[in-house]
Amino acid sequence: MFKRIMGPADDGADPKFTDQNPSKPVMIKTPVNGKVLDVMVDTGSVVPIIHTETLRKLAHRPYFHRRSNTHYTANNGELRTIRVGTDWITRNKIDVRGSKKCIEVRYGNHHHQWASVPFLVQTDEKQYPVQVLHSVTLPSSEAVLIRVKVPIRFADTVIFNPDASFGSHRKVLFANALLKVENYVASISVINLSQFKRHLHSDALIGAISFPSPVFQCLPLISTGQYVHTNKIHQCAICLEKFSTSSYLFDHLKKGKYFVRNSDCNHLPKNIPDTVSVEIDKLVEHITNNEEKQEVLALLRRHAKVFDTTTPSTIKTSVKHIIETIPHPPIYQRPYRKSPQNQKFEDEETQKLLDANKIRHSQRGLLPLY
């Protein structure tokens, strides 16, 4: 709907003519099913037709005839970047405004009529799919470098974002990485996390790539300006006693038999009581050779916990001479006195088995049962 500025209301006829004659329907003759009939022509359009003289009197937006052309480069890619020279800008009276981030051009006969086009801001949000180029079999628990294809011919640096659902379903790991694309092909490292072989089919969609933002900033992972200097603490790791110097700490370790030289290897695993240390020293008193004595002493002190009987300990081991039965070990019951009725019943059943020659008396003495 347009607002009328001046003049009478016009319905599309030329305002220069005062006589308004309604238009008559157009009748034409055309063959229909082999017969010539009179046909009335009606466009059926709901868009009204207005004269240019009437349109100039109405307030409306300017109409521009737009035309879109697609140009291609030598490598069959779309031409998206065009450099415009200053001669073209001067000839067409185009103003490039950096403060408003737009390009302005004047149109019409009035000086205040300007059309502006904003600068193209690259958001880099477009992502391109990444697919496996050839079928590959991944060995178990190994990393393999595979080749993938992307819909980009050449790119020095692109960001690869793997598909988390694809990796978790097949138990493979694709790391986020920076890739270089050459002739629609790039290389990606993949790790097989399972103990079985995994097969990746060709054209499998494993993720997407995107171009990095032109504006970026590099920050150090660790700040180099923040350091805290602390004094070294001389403390015993067993009794947690602190000392002023390292020499006092070493004397404490030697007296408590916590510290030994590398040549002696007389290492005690934990805080062993003094009685155990004295007993170990008595065990090697009969050895006359000093070198052999130190070797045996180092071995006994390394396993000094075996001689410590102050605290109960449990040895977890499996007896090798026991015959393993499946699915469970033999049932074990402690011996106890039975009632006379149960004993009589067992004797009768045993006698029946003896009479049927299903069992016989043992020729040996009592044997341990396991």
Summary of the structure (lengths in Angstrom):
residues: 370
radius of gyration: 49.1
end to end distance: 104.9
largest distance: 144.4
contacts: 661
relative contact order: 0.06
helix: 19%
strand: 23%
